[in-house]
């Protein structure tokens, strides 16, 4: 893979990139990480690619019906054929069990808050984890977190998840126009993935963590 455009600017670590949830955030984060030179991935997801995913996810029309982990693995390999990828697809229960022993840099992008809590809680003392990145998108806003794998960092992140899946779903803002909602979803997800990629670069280069970064996409101005 030709990385001359970022040569001397960023060198990707040799560790594993663990993607929890290969949807709007996870699929696009994985693509960005691949373009940064990351070559080792573990992908976790229970879903298949559907037509409505194209608005805010990295997949193609010819991948409809594929498991998302396999489709994303295909996309990564198209960018870097040398990438080493493990995929994990199964029932919620099967994936939950696998998520109890994560490693490397972990990127949280599942649909449910309970999955985030499960991953963080079950890996508190797992020294194979190097850092946590979490991105949550609303209709026109992004919340992104970058924390080291420490007891204090995990507690701080868990404290921001003090609500249930049902409460999260109930409080997600909805647009009055379906078209407007899809546009917002696509733009917000893309910016969210780029924000996470930037937090990752900063963390690897300087070990600097950002506990909370919020972007108001609706008032995002490009002059």
Residue frames as a rotation matrix with the C-alpha (Angstrom) as fourth column:
UNK 1
0.579 0.815 0.000 0.00
0.815 -0.579 0.000 0.00
0.000 0.000 -1.000 0.00
UNK 2
-0.295 -0.697 0.653 1.44
0.697 -0.625 -0.352 3.35
0.654 0.351 0.670 -1.06
UNK 3
0.576 0.478 -0.664 1.49
0.816 -0.381 0.434 5.66
-0.046 -0.792 -0.609 2.01
UNK 4
-0.398 -0.877 0.269 3.85
0.884 -0.445 -0.143 8.31
0.245 0.181 0.952 0.65
UNK 5
-0.012 0.452 0.892 1.32
0.183 -0.876 0.446 11.11
0.983 0.169 -0.073 1.19
UNK 6
0.879 0.309 0.363 1.46
-0.281 -0.279 0.918 10.58
0.385 -0.909 -0.158 4.96
UNK 7
0.427 -0.807 -0.408 5.08
0.744 0.570 -0.349 9.45
0.514 -0.155 0.844 5.17
UNK 8
-0.658 -0.748 0.087 6.84
0.514 -0.531 -0.673 11.28
0.550 -0.398 0.734 7.98
UNK 9
-0.422 0.604 0.676 3.52
-0.612 -0.740 0.280 12.56
0.669 -0.296 0.682 9.30
UNK 10
0.286 0.556 0.780 1.98
-0.925 0.372 0.074 9.44
-0.249 -0.743 0.621 10.78
UNK 11
-0.655 -0.454 -0.604 3.12
-0.547 0.837 -0.036 5.85
0.522 0.306 -0.796 11.22
UNK 12
0.412 0.911 -0.032 0.34
-0.673 0.328 0.663 3.41
0.615 -0.251 0.748 12.00
UNK 13
-0.167 -0.436 0.884 0.89
-0.919 0.393 0.020 1.17
-0.357 -0.810 -0.466 15.02
UNK 14
-0.708 -0.205 -0.676 1.28
-0.512 0.809 0.290 -2.56
0.487 0.552 -0.677 14.48
UNK 15
-0.868 0.382 0.318 -1.42
-0.111 0.473 -0.874 -3.41
-0.484 -0.794 -0.368 17.02
UNK 16
-0.639 0.710 0.295 -4.94
0.759 0.520 0.393 -4.69
0.126 0.475 -0.871 16.31
UNK 17
-0.838 0.537 0.097 -7.82
-0.535 -0.843 0.050 -2.32
0.109 -0.010 0.994 15.51
UNK 18
-0.799 0.600 -0.036 -10.95
0.583 0.759 -0.289 -3.79
-0.146 -0.252 -0.957 17.09
UNK 19
-0.812 0.579 0.080 -14.21
-0.467 -0.725 0.506 -2.52
0.351 0.373 0.859 15.59
UNK 20
-0.778 0.629 -0.014 -17.34
0.457 0.550 -0.698 -3.15
-0.431 -0.549 -0.716 17.66
UNK 21
0.333 0.927 -0.172 -20.31
0.368 -0.296 -0.882 -2.58
-0.868 0.230 -0.440 15.37
UNK 22
-0.696 -0.640 0.325 -19.68
0.493 -0.098 0.865 -2.25
-0.522 0.762 0.383 11.62
UNK 23
0.317 0.908 0.272 -22.44
0.905 -0.205 -0.373 0.22
-0.283 0.365 -0.887 10.85
UNK 24
0.907 0.170 0.385 -22.48
0.321 -0.871 -0.373 3.97
0.271 0.462 -0.844 10.27
UNK 25
0.699 -0.689 0.190 -19.44
-0.695 -0.594 0.405 4.74
-0.166 -0.415 -0.894 12.44
UNK 26
0.347 -0.603 0.718 -17.63
-0.158 0.717 0.679 1.40
-0.924 -0.349 0.153 12.49
UNK 27
0.580 -0.105 0.808 -17.55
0.735 0.495 -0.464 0.82
-0.351 0.863 0.364 8.74
UNK 28
0.848 -0.224 0.481 -16.28
0.146 -0.773 -0.617 4.31
0.510 0.593 -0.623 7.95
UNK 29
0.656 -0.659 0.367 -13.77
-0.678 -0.302 0.670 4.34
-0.331 -0.689 -0.645 10.82
UNK 30
0.431 -0.486 0.760 -12.33
0.250 0.874 0.417 1.04
-0.867 0.011 0.498 9.57
UNK 31
0.698 -0.143 0.702 -11.88
0.702 -0.058 -0.710 2.48
0.142 0.988 0.060 6.07
UNK 32
0.832 -0.386 0.399 -10.13
-0.368 -0.921 -0.125 5.58
0.416 -0.043 -0.908 7.46
UNK 33
0.560 -0.637 0.530 -7.84
-0.492 0.259 0.831 3.46
-0.667 -0.726 -0.169 9.66
UNK 34
0.530 -0.336 0.778 -6.91
0.642 0.759 -0.109 1.33
-0.554 0.557 0.618 6.65
UNK 35
0.744 -0.208 0.635 -6.01
0.440 -0.562 -0.700 4.44
0.502 0.800 -0.327 4.67
UNK 36
0.745 -0.509 0.431 -3.82
-0.662 -0.644 0.383 5.54
0.083 -0.571 -0.817 7.58
UNK 37
-0.124 -0.865 -0.486 -1.83
-0.741 0.406 -0.535 2.33
0.660 0.294 -0.691 7.21
UNK 38
-0.189 0.126 0.974 -3.39
-0.837 0.499 -0.227 0.12
-0.514 -0.858 0.011 9.90
UNK 39
-0.401 -0.118 -0.909 -3.21
-0.775 0.572 0.268 -3.52
0.488 0.812 -0.320 8.79
UNK 40
-0.888 0.079 -0.454 -4.62
0.256 0.904 -0.343 -5.67
0.383 -0.420 -0.823 11.61
UNK 41
-0.479 0.808 0.343 -8.36
-0.793 -0.565 0.226 -5.73
0.376 -0.164 0.912 12.30
UNK 42
-0.883 0.457 -0.107 -10.94
0.465 0.817 -0.341 -7.60
-0.068 -0.351 -0.934 14.32
UNK 43
-0.741 0.666 0.087 -14.50
-0.519 -0.650 0.555 -6.87
0.426 0.366 0.827 13.21
UNK 44
-0.864 0.498 -0.078 -17.61
0.416 0.617 -0.668 -7.61
-0.284 -0.610 -0.740 15.32
UNK 45
-0.619 0.752 -0.226 -21.22
-0.773 -0.634 0.008 -7.27
-0.137 0.180 0.974 14.12
UNK 46
-0.573 0.496 0.652 -24.45
0.101 0.832 -0.545 -9.28
-0.813 -0.247 -0.527 14.05
UNK 47
0.347 0.857 -0.381 -26.12
-0.194 -0.332 -0.923 -7.68
-0.918 0.394 0.051 11.01
UNK 48
-0.116 -0.279 0.953 -26.19
0.890 0.398 0.224 -7.99
-0.442 0.874 0.202 7.24
UNK 49
-0.906 -0.223 -0.360 -25.86
0.037 -0.888 0.458 -5.21
-0.422 0.402 0.813 4.66
UNK 50
0.019 0.960 0.279 -29.24
0.842 0.135 -0.522 -3.80
-0.539 0.244 -0.806 3.61
UNK 51
0.009 0.015 1.000 -30.20
0.881 -0.473 0.000 -1.22
0.473 0.881 -0.017 0.98
UNK 52
0.864 0.413 0.287 -30.95
0.252 -0.849 0.464 1.49
0.436 -0.329 -0.838 3.53
UNK 53
0.566 -0.716 -0.408 -27.37
0.616 0.039 0.787 1.29
-0.548 -0.697 0.463 4.85
UNK 54
0.045 -0.655 0.754 -25.89
0.979 -0.123 -0.165 3.09
0.201 0.745 0.636 1.84
UNK 55
0.738 0.307 0.601 -26.88
0.259 -0.951 0.168 6.56
0.623 0.032 -0.781 3.04
UNK 56
0.703 -0.396 0.591 -24.54
-0.679 -0.622 0.391 6.54
0.212 -0.676 -0.706 6.03
UNK 57
0.579 -0.523 0.626 -22.30
-0.126 0.701 0.702 3.47
-0.806 -0.486 0.340 5.76
UNK 58
-0.200 -0.854 -0.481 -19.33
-0.670 -0.239 0.702 2.45
-0.715 0.463 -0.525 3.64
UNK 59
-0.318 0.029 0.948 -20.96
0.236 0.971 0.050 -0.45
-0.918 0.239 -0.315 1.78
UNK 60
-0.825 -0.004 -0.565 -21.79
-0.536 -0.315 0.783 -0.94
-0.181 0.949 0.258 -1.91
UNK 61
0.154 0.967 -0.200 -24.94
-0.980 0.124 -0.157 -2.14
-0.127 0.221 0.967 -3.66
UNK 62
0.186 -0.106 -0.977 -23.31
-0.522 0.831 -0.190 -5.41
0.832 0.546 0.099 -4.70
UNK 63
-0.837 -0.537 -0.108 -22.74
-0.176 0.451 -0.875 -6.24
0.519 -0.713 -0.472 -1.01
UNK 64
-0.085 0.892 0.445 -26.44
-0.976 -0.164 0.142 -6.40
0.199 -0.422 0.884 -0.10
UNK 65
0.808 0.496 -0.319 -27.11
-0.404 0.860 0.312 -9.59
0.429 -0.123 0.895 1.86
UNK 66
-0.008 -0.884 -0.468 -23.52
0.234 0.453 -0.860 -10.08
0.972 -0.116 0.203 2.99
UNK 67
0.556 0.001 -0.831 -22.65
0.831 -0.031 0.555 -10.15
-0.026 -1.000 -0.018 6.67
UNK 68
0.978 -0.152 0.142 -21.37
-0.139 -0.985 -0.102 -6.67
0.155 0.080 -0.985 7.48
UNK 69
0.476 -0.857 0.196 -18.11
-0.326 0.035 0.945 -8.04
-0.817 -0.513 -0.263 8.86
UNK 70
0.045 -0.437 0.898 -17.44
0.715 0.642 0.277 -9.87
-0.697 0.630 0.342 5.57
UNK 71
0.706 0.276 0.653 -18.44
0.674 -0.545 -0.499 -6.88
0.218 0.792 -0.571 3.46
UNK 72
0.920 -0.392 0.018 -16.22
-0.371 -0.854 0.365 -4.56
-0.128 -0.343 -0.931 5.48
UNK 73
0.239 -0.850 0.469 -13.36
0.078 0.499 0.863 -7.04
-0.968 -0.170 0.186 5.31
UNK 74
0.292 -0.043 0.956 -13.75
0.926 0.263 -0.271 -6.97
-0.239 0.964 0.117 1.53
UNK 75
0.932 0.094 0.349 -13.58
0.196 -0.942 -0.271 -3.17
0.303 0.322 -0.897 1.47
UNK 76
0.679 -0.731 0.072 -10.47
-0.428 -0.314 0.848 -3.13
-0.597 -0.606 -0.526 3.65
UNK 77
0.111 -0.647 0.755 -8.77
0.443 0.712 0.545 -5.73
-0.890 0.273 0.365 1.44
UNK 78
0.625 0.160 0.764 -9.55
0.777 -0.223 -0.588 -3.68
0.077 0.962 -0.264 -1.67
UNK 79
0.924 -0.330 0.195 -7.62
-0.345 -0.937 0.049 -0.78
0.167 -0.113 -0.979 -0.12
UNK 80
-0.074 -0.966 0.248 -4.83
-0.997 0.071 -0.021 -2.92
0.003 -0.249 -0.969 1.32
UNK 81
0.522 0.312 -0.794 -4.66
-0.490 0.872 0.020 -6.55
0.698 0.378 0.607 0.13
UNK 82
-0.405 -0.786 -0.467 -2.08
0.036 0.497 -0.867 -7.28
0.913 -0.368 -0.173 2.84
UNK 83
-0.222 0.379 0.899 -4.46
-0.898 -0.438 -0.037 -6.44
0.380 -0.815 0.437 5.68
UNK 84
-0.843 -0.033 -0.537 -4.94
0.160 0.937 -0.309 -9.18
0.514 -0.346 -0.785 8.29
UNK 85
-0.423 0.807 0.412 -8.58
-0.822 -0.534 0.201 -9.42
0.382 -0.254 0.889 9.31
UNK 86
-0.928 0.306 -0.214 -10.58
0.365 0.861 -0.354 -11.59
0.077 -0.407 -0.910 11.71
UNK 87
-0.525 0.818 0.236 -14.36
-0.563 -0.541 0.625 -11.39
0.639 0.195 0.744 11.52
UNK 88
-0.957 0.273 -0.098 -16.92
0.244 0.573 -0.782 -12.28
-0.157 -0.773 -0.615 14.18
UNK 89
-0.510 0.855 -0.094 -20.58
-0.748 -0.387 0.540 -12.67
0.425 0.346 0.837 13.18
UNK 90
-0.785 0.296 -0.544 -23.24
0.405 0.910 -0.091 -14.51
0.468 -0.292 -0.834 15.11
UNK 91
0.333 0.931 -0.147 -26.12
0.681 -0.130 0.720 -14.14
0.652 -0.340 -0.678 17.53
UNK 92
0.498 -0.082 0.863 -26.17
-0.441 -0.881 0.171 -11.35
0.747 -0.466 -0.475 20.12
UNK 93
0.928 -0.096 0.359 -25.26
-0.293 0.407 0.865 -13.89
-0.230 -0.908 0.349 22.80
UNK 94
0.656 -0.712 0.252 -22.34
0.753 0.640 -0.152 -15.32
-0.053 0.289 0.956 20.80
UNK 95
0.198 -0.574 0.795 -20.89
0.390 -0.698 -0.601 -11.90
0.899 0.429 0.085 20.03
UNK 96
0.729 0.120 0.674 -21.36
-0.509 -0.563 0.651 -10.75
0.458 -0.818 -0.349 23.64
UNK 97
0.906 -0.405 0.122 -19.24
0.212 0.685 0.697 -13.68
-0.365 -0.606 0.707 24.80
UNK 98
0.329 -0.809 0.486 -16.48
0.903 0.120 -0.413 -12.84
0.276 0.575 0.770 22.31
UNK 99
0.388 -0.104 0.916 -16.55
0.068 -0.988 -0.141 -9.18
0.919 0.117 -0.376 23.35
UNK 100
0.996 0.022 0.084 -15.39
-0.082 -0.046 0.996 -10.16
0.025 -0.999 -0.044 26.83
UNK 101
0.351 -0.931 0.097 -11.79
0.492 0.271 0.827 -10.56
-0.797 -0.243 0.553 25.66
UNK 102
0.979 0.068 0.194 -10.93
0.199 -0.539 -0.818 -7.65
0.049 0.839 -0.541 23.37
UNK 103
0.181 -0.968 -0.176 -7.47
0.756 0.023 0.655 -6.41
-0.629 -0.252 0.735 22.38
UNK 104
-0.504 -0.521 0.689 -5.63
0.844 -0.467 0.264 -3.54
0.184 0.715 0.675 20.79
UNK 105
-0.950 0.260 -0.174 -7.32
-0.229 -0.957 -0.180 -0.21
-0.213 -0.131 0.968 20.12
UNK 106
-0.555 0.816 0.161 -11.08
0.788 0.578 -0.212 -0.61
-0.266 0.009 -0.964 20.56
UNK 107
-0.950 0.311 -0.024 -13.55
-0.289 -0.850 0.441 1.47
0.117 0.426 0.897 18.53
UNK 108
-0.635 0.771 0.045 -17.11
0.476 0.437 -0.763 1.42
-0.608 -0.463 -0.645 19.85
UNK 109
-0.833 0.385 -0.396 -19.84
-0.546 -0.682 0.486 1.97
-0.083 0.621 0.779 17.28
UNK 110
-0.827 0.562 0.005 -22.72
0.559 0.821 0.112 -0.39
0.059 0.095 -0.994 18.12
UNK 111
-0.298 0.819 0.491 -26.38
0.121 -0.478 0.870 0.58
0.947 0.318 0.043 17.89
UNK 112
0.650 0.701 -0.292 -27.06
0.289 0.128 0.949 -0.17
0.703 -0.702 -0.119 21.54
UNK 113
0.296 -0.463 0.836 -25.78
-0.784 -0.618 -0.065 1.50
0.546 -0.636 -0.545 24.70
UNK 114
0.817 0.096 0.568 -25.87
-0.474 0.673 0.567 -1.87
-0.329 -0.733 0.596 26.46
UNK 115
0.822 -0.566 0.063 -23.18
0.496 0.657 -0.568 -3.22
0.280 0.498 0.821 24.11
UNK 116
0.200 -0.747 0.634 -20.86
-0.214 -0.665 -0.715 -0.33
0.956 0.008 -0.292 24.98
UNK 117
0.396 0.021 0.918 -21.41
-0.910 -0.128 0.395 -0.97
0.126 -0.992 -0.032 28.70
UNK 118
0.976 0.016 0.216 -20.81
-0.051 0.987 0.154 -4.69
-0.210 -0.161 0.964 28.24
UNK 119
0.591 -0.799 0.106 -17.51
0.426 0.199 -0.882 -4.20
0.684 0.567 0.458 26.41
UNK 120
0.053 -0.577 0.815 -16.19
-0.497 -0.723 -0.480 -1.67
0.866 -0.380 -0.324 28.91
UNK 121
0.514 0.246 0.822 -17.29
-0.858 0.152 0.492 -3.59
-0.004 -0.957 0.289 32.00
UNK 122
0.982 -0.059 0.181 -16.02
0.053 0.998 0.038 -6.99
-0.183 -0.027 0.983 30.87
UNK 123
0.498 -0.842 0.209 -12.61
0.628 0.183 -0.757 -5.63
0.599 0.508 0.619 29.81
UNK 124
0.939 -0.068 0.338 -11.79
-0.252 -0.803 0.539 -3.45
0.235 -0.592 -0.771 32.82
UNK 125
0.504 -0.770 0.393 -8.82
-0.457 0.149 0.877 -5.57
-0.733 -0.621 -0.277 33.83
UNK 126
0.745 -0.188 0.640 -7.91
0.572 0.673 -0.468 -6.76
-0.343 0.715 0.610 30.35
UNK 127
0.247 -0.751 -0.612 -4.41
-0.078 -0.645 0.760 -5.43
-0.966 -0.140 -0.218 29.73
UNK 128
-0.402 -0.332 0.854 -4.56
0.776 0.371 0.510 -6.41
-0.486 0.867 0.108 26.05
UNK 129
0.615 0.652 0.443 -6.66
0.778 -0.592 -0.210 -3.29
0.125 0.474 -0.872 25.42
UNK 130
-0.452 -0.892 0.029 -4.59
0.890 -0.453 -0.054 -0.19
0.061 0.001 0.998 24.59
UNK 131
-0.930 0.181 -0.319 -7.24
-0.116 -0.970 -0.213 2.51
-0.348 -0.161 0.923 24.34
UNK 132
-0.269 0.929 0.252 -10.94
0.813 0.360 -0.458 3.22
-0.517 0.081 -0.852 23.79
UNK 133
-0.979 0.075 -0.187 -12.64
-0.165 -0.834 0.527 5.31
-0.116 0.547 0.829 21.12
UNK 134
-0.386 0.918 0.091 -16.38
0.776 0.376 -0.506 5.90
-0.499 -0.125 -0.858 21.21
UNK 135
-0.987 0.135 -0.086 -18.52
-0.160 -0.837 0.524 7.88
-0.001 0.531 0.848 18.79
UNK 136
-0.365 0.931 0.011 -22.22
0.745 0.299 -0.597 8.57
-0.559 -0.209 -0.803 19.22
UNK 137
-0.971 0.034 0.238 -24.24
0.150 -0.686 0.712 10.37
0.188 0.727 0.661 16.59
UNK 138
-0.222 0.939 -0.264 -27.48
0.305 -0.190 -0.933 12.26
-0.926 -0.287 -0.244 16.88
UNK 139
0.663 0.545 0.513 -29.36
0.643 -0.064 -0.763 13.81
-0.383 0.836 -0.393 13.97
UNK 140
0.735 -0.390 0.555 -27.08
0.168 -0.688 -0.706 16.86
0.657 0.612 -0.440 13.69
UNK 141
0.540 -0.578 0.611 -24.50
-0.835 -0.460 0.303 16.29
0.106 -0.674 -0.731 16.41
UNK 142
0.396 -0.536 -0.745 -21.51
0.078 0.829 -0.554 14.10
0.915 0.161 0.370 17.19
UNK 143
0.720 -0.315 0.618 -20.07
-0.682 -0.159 0.714 13.05
-0.127 -0.936 -0.329 20.53
UNK 144
0.571 -0.611 -0.549 -16.62
-0.008 0.664 -0.747 11.49
0.821 0.431 0.375 20.35
UNK 145
0.832 -0.283 0.476 -14.50
-0.508 -0.046 0.860 10.11
-0.221 -0.958 -0.182 23.20
UNK 146
0.395 -0.789 -0.470 -10.87
-0.069 0.485 -0.872 9.00
0.916 0.377 0.137 23.35
UNK 147
0.681 -0.115 0.723 -9.64
-0.731 -0.153 0.665 7.52
0.035 -0.982 -0.188 26.62
UNK 148
-0.441 -0.855 -0.271 -6.69
-0.759 0.517 -0.396 5.42
0.479 0.031 -0.877 27.78
UNK 149
0.304 0.501 -0.810 -7.30
0.003 0.850 0.527 1.93
0.953 -0.163 0.257 29.12
UNK 150
-0.873 -0.476 0.106 -7.26
-0.078 -0.078 -0.994 2.80
0.482 -0.876 0.031 32.81
UNK 151
-0.487 0.710 -0.508 -9.74
0.873 0.413 -0.258 2.21
0.027 -0.570 -0.822 35.61
UNK 152
-0.429 0.288 -0.856 -10.35
0.229 -0.882 -0.412 5.95
-0.874 -0.372 0.312 35.85
UNK 153
-0.836 0.065 -0.545 -10.85
-0.514 -0.443 0.735 6.34
-0.193 0.894 0.404 32.10
UNK 154
-0.773 0.567 -0.287 -13.28
0.300 0.724 0.621 3.44
0.559 0.394 -0.729 31.88
UNK 155
-0.398 0.634 -0.663 -15.28
0.842 -0.035 -0.539 4.74
-0.365 -0.773 -0.520 34.86
UNK 156
-0.580 0.141 -0.802 -15.54
-0.165 -0.985 -0.054 8.18
-0.798 0.101 0.594 33.28
UNK 157
-0.856 0.251 -0.453 -16.80
-0.459 0.037 0.888 6.70
0.239 0.967 0.084 30.03
UNK 158
-0.644 0.643 -0.415 -19.27
0.650 0.745 0.148 4.40
0.404 -0.174 -0.898 31.80
UNK 159
-0.524 0.426 -0.737 -20.59
0.511 -0.535 -0.673 7.41
-0.681 -0.730 0.063 33.71
UNK 160
-0.699 0.262 -0.665 -21.62
-0.588 -0.740 0.326 8.96
-0.407 0.619 0.671 30.38
UNK 161
-0.699 0.427 -0.573 -23.70
-0.247 0.608 0.755 5.84
0.671 0.669 -0.319 29.63
UNK 162
-0.944 0.329 0.010 -26.07
0.060 0.202 -0.978 6.16
-0.324 -0.923 -0.210 32.56
UNK 163
-0.101 0.947 -0.304 -29.19
-0.868 -0.233 -0.438 5.38
-0.485 0.219 0.846 30.53
UNK 164
-0.063 0.181 0.981 -30.85
0.083 0.981 -0.176 2.38
-0.995 0.071 -0.077 28.89
UNK 165
-0.862 -0.171 0.477 -31.20
0.449 0.177 0.876 1.35
-0.235 0.969 -0.076 25.25
UNK 166
0.002 0.971 0.240 -34.87
0.994 -0.028 0.102 2.33
0.106 0.238 -0.965 25.43
UNK 167
0.520 0.141 -0.842 -34.11
0.442 -0.888 0.125 5.78
-0.731 -0.438 -0.524 26.82
UNK 168
-0.544 -0.791 -0.281 -31.46
0.072 -0.378 0.923 6.34
-0.836 0.482 0.263 24.16
UNK 169
-0.709 0.332 0.622 -33.86
0.703 0.271 0.657 5.41
0.050 0.903 -0.426 21.36
UNK 170
0.323 0.923 -0.210 -36.60
0.940 -0.339 -0.046 7.60
-0.114 -0.182 -0.977 22.79
UNK 171
0.555 -0.135 -0.821 -34.35
0.229 -0.924 0.307 10.65
-0.800 -0.358 -0.481 22.97
UNK 172
-0.556 -0.694 0.459 -32.73
0.653 -0.023 0.757 10.42
-0.514 0.720 0.466 19.52
UNK 173
-0.256 0.474 -0.843 -33.81
-0.348 -0.858 -0.377 13.58
-0.902 0.197 0.385 17.66
UNK 174
-0.212 0.282 0.936 -35.89
0.801 0.598 0.001 12.94
-0.559 0.750 -0.353 14.55
UNK 175
-0.952 -0.081 -0.294 -36.27
-0.099 -0.829 0.550 15.19
-0.288 0.553 0.782 11.52
UNK 176
-0.034 0.996 -0.081 -39.73
-0.354 -0.088 -0.931 16.09
-0.935 -0.003 0.356 10.28
UNK 177
0.589 0.153 -0.793 -38.62
-0.807 0.069 -0.586 15.19
-0.035 0.986 0.164 6.75
UNK 178
0.827 -0.272 0.492 -37.42
0.170 0.955 0.242 11.68
-0.536 -0.117 0.836 5.96
UNK 179
0.677 -0.593 0.436 -35.13
0.504 -0.057 -0.862 13.08
0.536 0.803 0.260 3.26
UNK 180
0.475 -0.471 0.744 -33.69
-0.587 -0.799 -0.131 15.60
0.656 -0.375 -0.656 5.72
UNK 181
0.735 -0.144 0.663 -33.12
-0.543 0.461 0.702 12.82
-0.407 -0.876 0.261 8.24
UNK 182
0.808 -0.434 0.397 -31.19
0.547 0.805 -0.232 10.69
-0.219 0.405 0.888 5.73
UNK 183
0.538 -0.621 0.569 -29.06
0.165 -0.585 -0.794 13.65
0.827 0.521 -0.213 4.67
UNK 184
0.515 -0.305 0.801 -28.26
-0.806 -0.490 0.332 14.46
0.291 -0.817 -0.498 8.29
UNK 185
0.852 -0.137 0.505 -27.45
-0.164 0.847 0.506 10.84
-0.497 -0.514 0.699 9.03
UNK 186
0.745 -0.572 0.342 -24.97
0.631 0.439 -0.640 10.58
0.216 0.693 0.688 6.16
UNK 187
0.366 -0.603 0.709 -23.14
-0.132 -0.787 -0.602 13.84
0.921 0.126 -0.368 6.88
UNK 188
0.585 -0.079 0.807 -23.05
-0.803 -0.203 0.561 13.27
0.119 -0.976 -0.182 10.63
UNK 189
0.911 -0.228 0.345 -21.71
0.116 0.941 0.317 9.72
-0.397 -0.249 0.883 10.32
UNK 190
0.594 -0.719 0.362 -18.96
0.575 0.065 -0.816 10.76
0.563 0.692 0.451 7.90
UNK 191
0.252 -0.479 0.841 -17.82
-0.462 -0.823 -0.331 13.61
0.850 -0.305 -0.429 10.15
UNK 192
0.779 0.084 0.622 -18.03
-0.613 0.311 0.726 11.32
-0.133 -0.947 0.294 13.17
UNK 193
0.868 -0.464 0.176 -15.73
0.485 0.869 -0.099 8.75
-0.107 0.172 0.979 11.56
UNK 194
0.327 -0.767 0.553 -13.23
0.361 -0.439 -0.823 11.43
0.873 0.468 0.133 10.54
UNK 195
0.455 -0.101 0.884 -13.29
-0.717 -0.631 0.297 12.85
0.528 -0.769 -0.360 14.08
UNK 196
0.909 -0.102 0.405 -12.53
-0.201 0.743 0.638 9.44
-0.366 -0.661 0.655 15.56
UNK 197
0.671 -0.698 0.249 -9.70
0.676 0.438 -0.592 8.92
0.304 0.566 0.766 13.06
UNK 198
0.235 -0.574 0.784 -8.17
-0.137 -0.818 -0.558 12.27
0.962 0.024 -0.271 14.07
UNK 199
0.646 0.030 0.763 -8.48
-0.759 -0.083 0.645 11.42
0.083 -0.996 -0.031 17.78
UNK 200
0.931 -0.307 0.200 -6.75
0.277 0.947 0.165 8.11
-0.240 -0.099 0.966 17.07
UNK 201
0.435 -0.802 0.409 -3.86
0.504 -0.160 -0.849 9.80
0.746 0.576 0.334 15.23
UNK 202
0.268 -0.297 0.916 -3.39
-0.583 -0.807 -0.092 12.26
0.767 -0.510 -0.389 18.10
UNK 203
0.829 0.117 0.546 -3.54
-0.535 0.450 0.716 9.48
-0.162 -0.886 0.435 20.70
UNK 204
0.832 -0.538 0.136 -0.96
0.555 0.807 -0.204 7.34
0.001 0.245 0.969 18.91
UNK 205
0.285 -0.760 0.584 1.40
0.401 -0.459 -0.793 10.24
0.871 0.460 0.174 18.24
UNK 206
-0.341 -0.401 0.850 1.21
-0.399 -0.757 -0.517 12.03
0.851 -0.515 0.099 21.59
UNK 207
-0.648 0.238 -0.724 -0.78
0.637 0.690 -0.343 9.71
0.417 -0.684 -0.599 23.94
UNK 208
-0.926 0.375 0.056 -3.10
-0.365 -0.842 -0.396 12.69
-0.101 -0.387 0.916 24.30
UNK 209
-0.630 0.776 0.028 -6.64
0.775 0.625 0.095 11.71
0.056 0.081 -0.995 25.16
UNK 210
-0.811 0.512 0.282 -9.76
-0.455 -0.856 0.246 13.74
0.368 0.071 0.927 24.64
UNK 211
-0.849 0.497 0.178 -12.47
0.184 0.594 -0.783 12.70
-0.495 -0.632 -0.596 27.04
UNK 212
0.137 0.975 0.174 -15.18
0.693 0.032 -0.720 14.50
-0.708 0.219 -0.671 25.13
UNK 213
-0.917 -0.299 -0.264 -15.39
0.012 -0.682 0.732 16.20
-0.399 0.668 0.629 21.75
UNK 214
0.016 0.981 0.192 -18.72
0.601 0.144 -0.786 17.50
-0.799 0.128 -0.587 20.47
UNK 215
-0.967 -0.252 0.021 -19.44
0.157 -0.533 0.831 18.78
-0.198 0.807 0.556 16.98
UNK 216
-0.026 0.962 -0.271 -22.62
0.039 -0.270 -0.962 20.66
-0.999 -0.036 -0.030 16.19
UNK 217
-0.625 -0.296 0.722 -23.06
0.641 0.333 0.691 19.54
-0.446 0.895 -0.018 12.59
UNK 218
0.372 0.861 0.346 -26.13
0.920 -0.291 -0.264 21.69
-0.126 0.417 -0.900 11.89
UNK 219
0.954 -0.041 -0.297 -24.13
-0.024 -0.998 0.059 24.85
-0.299 -0.049 -0.953 12.53
UNK 220
0.081 -0.948 0.307 -20.93
0.557 0.298 0.775 23.52
-0.827 0.108 0.552 10.98
UNK 221
0.847 0.244 -0.473 -19.77
-0.145 -0.751 -0.645 26.25
-0.512 0.614 -0.600 8.61
UNK 222
0.020 -0.835 0.550 -17.43
0.842 0.311 0.441 25.92
-0.540 0.454 0.709 5.64
UNK 223
0.425 0.102 -0.899 -16.33
-0.120 -0.979 -0.167 29.32
-0.897 0.179 -0.404 4.37
